[in-house]
Amino acid sequence: MVVFDQKAANGTKSSSPSANNSKPISFSSNSTINLDQGDPTVFEPYWRKMGDKCTMVISASDSMSYFSDAGNLCWFLEPKLADAIRNLHREIGNAISNGRHIMVGTGSTQLYQAALYALSSPEGTQPISVVSAAPYYSQYPEETDYLRSGLYKWAGDAYKFDKDDGAYIEVVNSPSNPDGSIREAVVNRAGGKLIHDLAYYWPQYTPITHPADHDIMLFTFSKCTGHAGSRIGWALVKDTEVARKMIKFIELSSIGVSKESQLRAAMILGTLSHSYQNFSSNIPDNFFEYSHCLLAERWKKLREVVERSELFSLPDYPLKHCNFTGKFSQSHPAFAWLQCKEDIDSEKLIKAHKMMVRGGVRFGVEPNYARVSMLSSESVFNIFLQRLSAIGNHLSVMNRGP
């Protein structure tokens, strides 16, 4: 028997971001902290407080078959997960799920590959070009070319894609990883095919202004709730033939997706359903209220440090009305897109102060940009603020001279 158990921490439940009951991680003054990856440990204290609400027991005789729903096009999709996904999108209002095929994958990374496979043509004489507007997600180039497929190839910045370069697939990442901006397709040419990567289109990161309605929309459990280790992603797909090809890719690469992970995801998403129905009451168990407040508080602290340093700048995000909360708010992205105001390689500068970040070159832009995760634990985030402040103060003194 396998038991998934999120143990409750000691203390009183609270939706305040400061109520962190997890044991702090200690770092020495010489420790290197990792702000390169978006590992969402920031949400762990919330799920600790949920305790047995997200505990599930799986017996050894459960879920033994390859098949979850033999009558469904996506035969390895657990019906409970499909229901939870549709309910969540309907209540949040961030995507239209009715009338769409739901594909489940081992994270959205597998679904991205499946979508490229489904949208490319085996009869083509040349691989179809895959583009995305810079700054684009740094993993798109590597993920696209990793298999060295004869079906598709990475072709870089969508803004620089020539109109005579033939067929293309454009990946629209919105809100954008790394800069948090809301994106639309930029090539807009007849015959183009689109994949919308909406991993961060959730109310803790950005105002939900409308339900997304696109041919292929990718989402991921890790960015919605923070459960990156479960490796669950899903796609909402309009066209049946495209959905069929995506399923075939997953069937050939992994013969489906773990049922244990799907059932865990279904339970956790179902728990969210109960909390978001009472969003306006600020009850302690409301995940979206908790995570929104937490990220807003982190962004406030970071902007204060950046303004004092006079060395870096951050993007500004306009106030927008969120249909989910019924309030006006700014975006609070999962990553900070830092720009150094001087001609300095930001990644190298920050790395010299024992912080791992991801430089702008990997996102198709200049090296004075760097992406910094806002999803680390509280202790790591506080060290980041201290060291970033020290960088700015040191260089400001140097620039002023004697």
N, C-alpha and C positions, 0 to 999 in steps of 0.2 A: 504494500500500500504506500502510495506517495502522497505526502501532505504539503501543500503550498500554504505557508503561514506567515502573514505580515504581523509580527508580534507588536502589541501595543507598548508604547513607552510609558514610563511613569509620569505623572503630572496631569494637569487639567487640560482638556481639549480646548484649542483656541484656533481661530482662523487667522490670527496675526502672524505675519512672517517671522516675527521675533521669537515665537514660541517654538524653538528648535530643541526637541527632547533627545535627539540622537547624540551619541557620545562624540565629542569633538575630536578631530584628528590633529595630532600635534606635529608641528613642523619646526625644524631648527632654522636659524637665520641663514643657513647655507643650503637649505632644501630648494630643489627646483620644483616649481609647481607647473602642472600641465593645464594650460588654457587653450590648447590646440583643438582638442576634440570636444564635441558637444555632448559629453556624457551627462545625462540629466539627473545627477545626484541631488540637485537642489530640491527635488520634490520628495525625497525619501522621508523626511520627518512627517510630512502629511500622511503618507501611507502607513507609517508606524502607528500613528494615532488611530487609524481606522481599525487596527486590531483584527478581531475575528470576522469583521464584516467582509473581508476579502479572503477568508480561508476556504480552501476547497480540498476535498478528499477524493483521491482517484484510486480505485481498487485495481489490483493486478489484472482482473478480467475485463476491465473497461477499455473501450476504444482500441480494440485489437485489429479491426479490419482496416484495409487501405481506404475504404469508402466511408464518407460521412453522409452523403445524400446522393444516392445513385441516380435519382430522377432529375437532379439539377445539372445545368451545364457545367458549373464548377463543382464536380462531384466530390472533391475533398474539402469543401467549405462546410464547417459545422453550422447547422441551422440556427443554433443559439447565437453564434457570432454574427451571422447575417442579420438577424433581428436586432441585435444590439447596435450594429453599425447603422442600420436604417433609422432606428429610434434616435440615436445620438445626432445624426445629421439633421433630422427633422426638427428636433428641439433646439439645437444650436443655431440652425439656419445658415450653415456655412456651405452646404452643397445639396444639390438635388440628387436624391438616391432612388426615388420611385421611378420605375421604368428603366432602371439601369441594371446591368449585370454586375454582381459583386465578385471580384477576384481576390483571393487571399494569397499572400506570398510570404516568404521568409524575409521579412522586412521589405521596405519599398525598393531596396536595391535590386532584389530579384525581379520585382514587378517592372522596374525600369528596363532591365534587359529583355523581359518578356514583351514589353510594349515596342521596343526597337525591333525585335524579331517579327512581331505581328504587323508592323507598319512598313517593313521593307519587302522587296519583291525578289523572290529567288530567280525570276526570269531576267532581272536587270543585268546589263552588261558591266555596270560599275556600281560600287557600293553607294548607297544613298548617303548624302551629307547630313550630319547631325550638328546643330548649332544651338547656342543659347546666348542671350545678351550679357555682355560683360558689365559689371563683375558677375561672372557665373559661378555656380557651385563648383568648388575646386575638384570634386571627384568625378564630374561628368566626363572630362577627357579620358581619364584612366579607365573608368567603367565602360565607356563606349569602345575603346580600342583594346581592352584587355584580352578579349578572345580572338583578336585579329580576324574578325568575321569578314567574309567577302560580301556580306549583305549591307553593312553600314560602317561609317567611319566618322571620326570627330573632325569637324571643319571649323571650329573656333567660334569667334564672336559673331553673333547674329547681325550686329550693326555693320559688319564688314563683309557680309555674305553677298557676293556679286549676283546680280539678277540673271546672269547667263550661266551660273554654275550648276544648273539642272535641278533635279528633284531634291527635296530636303525634308528633314524632320526638325522642328523647332521645339526645344524644351523651355517652357515658360515656368519659371520658379517664382511663386508669389504666395506670401511675402518672400522676398529674396533672401537666400542664404548666399552672400554674407551681409548685405547692407540693410535688410529689413524693409525695402521699398516694395510697393505694390506694382506688379508688372503685368504687361499685356504683350501679345505677340508683336514683333517688330518687322519681320520680313514681309508678311502679308502678301504673298504671291500665290496665284492660282496653282493648284496642284500640291501645295505644301501641306504637311501633316503636323499635328500638334500633340504634345504631351504636356499636361499641366501638373506640375509637381507642387502640391498644396500642403506639404508637410507641416507648415507653421501657420496655416489658416485656422487658428483656434483663438478664443477670446482672451487668453492670458497673454498672447503675443501681439495681437492687432485687433482693432475694431472690426466686427463682422458687419459689413455694409450691405451684403447681398448674398444669396445662395449661388455658389458657383455652378455653372451649367456648361460643361465642356465635354468633348468626345471621350477623352481619357483623363481621369483625375486620380492622382496618387496621394495616399495618406499613410501615416505610420503611427502605430501604437506608441512608439518611443517618444515622439514629440507631443502627442496628445496628452498622455498621462505620466510620461517619464519611465515607462517600463521597457527600456531598451533591450534588456536581457531576454525578453520573451521572443524577440525577433518576429514580430507580426506586422505586416503591412497590408493595405487593401487598396484596390483600384475600383473606381466606378466607371463602367464602360458602356457607351451607348450601342455601338454596332456589334451585332451578334457574331459576325465572322471574325472581327478583330478579337473579341473575347475568346472565341474558340481557339484562335492561334496562340493567344497568351496562355491559355490553359494547357495547350500542347507543350509549350516551352517549359512550363513548371513541371508537367508530367515527366518530360524527358530528363530534366535536370535534377529533380528531387522526388518524383512520384508523390507529389502532394506536399502538405505542410503539417507539422506536428499538431495532433489533436489536443495534447495537453496544453500547449501554448494557446491554441484557439479558445479552449474552454476557460482558461485563466483570463484571457482578454475579454471574453464575453461576460464573465462575472464582474470584472473591474469596470467595464463600460456600463454594465447594468447598475452598478453602484453609483456611478456618475449620474445616471438617469434620475435616481432618487434625489440627489443633491441639487441638480440644476433646476428641478421643478420648484424649488424654494430659493432661487438665487437671490431675490431681492431682500430676503430676511436676514442675510449675513449669518446664517447658522454655521456652527463650527465645522460641520462636515462638508461644506461646499467647496469642492476642489477648485473650480474656476475662480471663485472669489479669492481664495487663499493664494493661488498661484499668480493671479493678476496683481494683487497687492504686493506680493513678494518681489516680483520683477519690477514693478513700479518703484519700489523702495530702492532696489539695487541701481536702477537707472538714475534715480535722483542723486544717490551718493557718487556714482561715477561721473555724472555731469559736473558736480561740484569740484571734484578732483581735476577734471580736464580744464575747467574754466580757470582754476587757480594756476595750473601749470603753464599756460600760454604756449605750450609746445604742440599739443594735439588738438584735433577737432573731431566732432561727432556729427552724424547726420541729424537734421531736424525733421520731426514727424508732425504733420498737421493734425489738429483736432478733427476727429470724425465721429459721427454718431454710430454707436454700436447697436444693432438691432437686437442683439441678445441681452445686453445689460440695460438697454434703454437710456444710456448715458453717453455723453461726449467724452472721448479719451484719446490719448496719443498711443502710438505703437510702443511696445516695450519688447523689442526683438530678443531672440535667444542668443544673438551674437552682437557684440559691439564692433562697429566698423571704424577703427581708429585711423585717422590720417595725420601724419606728421607734417607740420607746417614748413619744415625745412627739408632740404634735399638729403634725407637720411633714410637708409633702409630700416624701416620700422621693426621688422622681424628680428634683425640682427641687434638693433638697439635694445629691444625688450629682452631678447634672449641673453644678452650680456648681464642682465639683472635677474637671471635665473627664473625666467618665465617663458614657457613654450607657447608660442602663438603661430598663426599661419599667415605668411606674407602675401601681399597683393599680387605678386607675379603668378601665383598658383590660381588666382581668380581672373587672370587675363588683364590685369591693370598694373599700375606703377608700383615699385617696391616701397614707396613711402606709406602705403596702406598696410594694415594688419587686421586680421579677424581675431577677436578675443571672445571666448565662451563666457556667457553670463549664467551658465547652468551648473557651475561647480558647487561644492559644499560651501557652507557659510565661512568656515575657517580659511579655505583657499581663496574665496572672494575677498575677504578682508586683507589677506596678505597681498593680493593683487593691487588693491587700492593703495596700500602703504607704499609698495614698490613703484607704482606708477607715479605717485606723488613725489617720491624721491628722485625719479628720473627728471621730471619737469623742473623741480627746484634746482637740481644740480646744473642742468643745461642753461637755465635762466641766469644763474650766477655767472657761469662761464661767458655767456653772451654779453652780459653787462660789463665784463672786464673789471680791472682794478679801479 
